[in-house]
Amino acid sequence: VLAHSQYQKSKRISVFLSMQDEVETEEIIRDIFRQGKACFIPRYGSQGSHMDMLRLASPDEVALLPRTPWNIRQPGENEVREEALSTGGLDLIFMPGLGFDKQGNRLGRGKGYYDAYLTRCLQQQRDSQPYTMALAFREQMCLQVPVDEHDVRVDEVLYEDSP
């Protein structure tokens, strides 16, 4: 991941805070700060499928964030922070998921947060769309993932031993 050309050239990066069954992102977050890039993390809304990408001040701040009912750390609901789409957008979005296929289809957790967010990116970041990269374990790769018209494909799925 850290040697990937898309990561290297990106200045504004969104990365998920990993759950127990997801690829660990802590080292990516630390490297974003080491390289002087801007790091944004998701804040999931409690109603509907709204999600914002909010700026993280330091990698050490993650441990201090409150947990959601899903046990995910994120900035508090009323906490004011820089929001990526209102301050210049994103260059790269790292995405979680439960299953992926080689066509870039992604099976999330069913709430549609990332699909809705990417649709907002299309509307607000017309000139330069963020590159989307899913992080997966080899075991999460499927021959085909079921999709519907609301699902947005990822540009690339990175997994162990990926070509």
C-alpha positions in Angstrom: 0.0 0.0 0.0 2.6 2.5 1.0 4.6 2.0 -2.2 1.6 2.2 -4.5 1.8 5.1 -7.0 -1.8 6.3 -6.2 -0.9 6.5 -2.5 2.4 8.2 -3.2 0.9 11.0 -5.3 -2.1 11.6 -3.1 -2.1 14.5 -0.7 -5.7 14.2 0.8 -6.4 10.6 1.9 -9.4 9.1 3.6 -8.9 5.9 5.5 -11.3 3.8 7.6 -10.5 2.9 11.2 -10.4 -0.9 11.0 -12.7 -3.3 12.8 -11.4 -6.6 14.1 -12.3 -8.5 10.9 -10.8 -5.9 8.5 -7.3 -5.2 7.2 -5.5 -3.1 9.9 -5.0 0.5 8.9 -3.1 1.9 11.8 0.3 1.9 10.0 -1.2 3.6 6.9 -2.6 6.4 9.2 0.8 6.8 10.8 2.5 7.0 7.4 0.1 9.6 6.1 1.2 11.9 9.0 4.9 11.0 8.5 4.6 12.1 4.9 2.8 15.3 5.8 -0.4 14.4 3.9 -3.9 15.2 5.2 -5.7 12.3 6.8 -9.5 12.0 6.8 -11.6 9.4 8.6 -15.3 8.5 8.3 -18.0 9.7 10.7 -21.1 7.6 10.1 -24.5 9.2 10.7 -26.8 7.4 13.1 -29.7 7.9 10.8 -29.8 6.9 7.1 -26.6 6.3 5.1 -24.9 9.7 5.5 -21.2 9.7 6.1 -18.7 12.6 6.2 -14.9 12.3 6.0 -13.4 14.4 8.8 -9.8 15.5 9.3 -7.7 13.7 11.9 -5.3 15.9 13.8 -2.7 13.2 14.6 -2.5 9.4 14.6 -2.5 9.3 18.4 -5.9 11.0 18.4 -7.6 7.8 17.2 -7.3 6.1 20.6 -9.2 9.1 22.2 -12.2 9.1 19.8 -15.6 7.8 21.2 -16.9 4.5 19.9 -20.2 4.0 18.0 -22.7 1.3 18.8 -20.8 -0.8 16.2 -17.6 -0.4 18.2 -16.0 1.9 15.6 -14.1 4.9 16.8 -15.1 8.2 15.1 -15.4 11.9 16.0 -18.4 12.7 18.1 -21.7 13.6 16.4 -21.5 17.3 17.4 -17.7 17.7 17.1 -16.7 20.3 14.5 -13.8 19.4 12.2 -12.7 20.0 8.7 -14.9 18.0 6.2 -13.1 16.8 3.1 -15.7 17.6 0.5 -16.2 21.2 1.7 -12.4 22.0 1.7 -11.0 20.6 -1.5 -12.1 17.0 -1.8 -10.1 13.8 -1.6 -7.4 12.2 -3.8 -7.6 8.7 -2.5 -10.2 6.8 -0.5 -9.3 3.5 1.2 -12.5 1.4 1.6 -13.4 -1.5 3.8 -15.8 -4.4 2.9 -16.8 -7.9 3.6 -16.2 -9.3 0.0 -14.8 -8.2 -3.3 -14.4 -9.4 -6.8 -11.8 -8.6 -9.4 -14.2 -6.3 -11.3 -14.1 -3.9 -8.4 -17.5 -4.9 -7.0 -17.7 -4.6 -3.2 -20.0 -6.1 -0.6 -20.2 -3.7 2.4 -22.1 -4.1 5.6 -25.5 -3.2 4.0 -26.0 0.5 5.0 -24.7 2.0 1.8 -22.4 4.6 3.5 -19.6 4.5 1.0 -21.9 4.2 -2.1 -23.7 7.4 -1.0 -20.5 9.2 -0.2 -19.0 8.3 -3.6 -22.1 9.6 -5.3 -21.7 12.9 -3.4 -18.0 13.0 -4.6 -19.2 12.6 -8.2 -21.6 15.6 -7.6 -19.2 17.9 -5.7 -15.7 16.9 -7.1 -16.6 16.9 -10.8 -13.1 17.9 -12.0 -11.1 15.3 -10.1 -12.6 12.1 -8.7 -10.9 10.4 -5.8 -9.2 7.1 -6.6 -10.9 4.3 -4.6 -8.9 1.4 -3.2 -10.3 -1.5 -1.2 -8.1 -3.3 1.3 -8.9 -7.0 1.6 -7.7 -10.3 2.8 -7.2 -12.9 0.1 -10.1 -14.9 1.7 -12.4 -12.0 1.0 -11.9 -12.3 -2.8 -15.0 -13.8 -4.5 -15.7 -14.8 -8.1 -18.6 -12.5 -8.2 -20.2 -10.1 -5.7 -23.9 -9.3 -6.0 -24.6 -5.7 -6.9 -27.5 -3.4 -7.6 -27.8 0.0 -9.3 -26.7 1.9 -6.1 -23.4 0.1 -5.7 -20.3 2.0 -6.8 -17.3 0.0 -8.0 -13.9 0.6 -6.5 -11.0 1.4 -8.8 -8.7 -1.3 -7.3 -8.8 -4.1 -4.7 -5.5 -4.6 -2.9 -5.1 -8.0 -1.2 -2.2 -10.2 -0.3 -0.6 -11.6 -3.5 -2.7 -9.4 -5.7 -1.3 -9.1 -9.2 
